[in-house]
Amino acid sequence: MENSIKTAAQKPADTNILGYEKIGKLLRIYAIPSIVSMLVNALYNIVDQIFIGQGIGYLGTGATNIIFPLTIAFASFSLMLGDGASAYLSLKLGRGQKEEAARGAGNGILQSWECLSWDIYSEYSV
């Protein structure tokens, strides 16, 4: 039986890194940008609260603390729909069903935009 695991020296030029690289290295490659993104987002929210607190006062800080969970909820629904649509798209493209893949991707984009519009509406209507 032939060994199907390829090392970095044996890999063809057009293969995906996920097929041959060690899991620890892949975790570092993909986790570090995600962690940095989350830290930047948290820092943005902290600085935003400081400026709102200094500029508007405790009422502005209270208002942003009330609306922030709604913003997170709508963003999470939008991410859920987007991730589901991308999985559906991948499955349909893998089966060669391009028309159904396009329809599913369109529905996912439309639903994500719908969540985004509700998020914007909830932020500016309170």
Secondary structure as GFF3:
##gff-version 3
##sequence-region A 1 126
A	DSSP	three_ten_helix	17	19	.	.	.	ID=ss1
A	DSSP	alpha_helix	23	55	.	.	.	ID=ss2
A	DSSP	alpha_helix	58	94	.	.	.	ID=ss3
A	DSSP	alpha_helix	98	125	.	.	.	ID=ss4
###
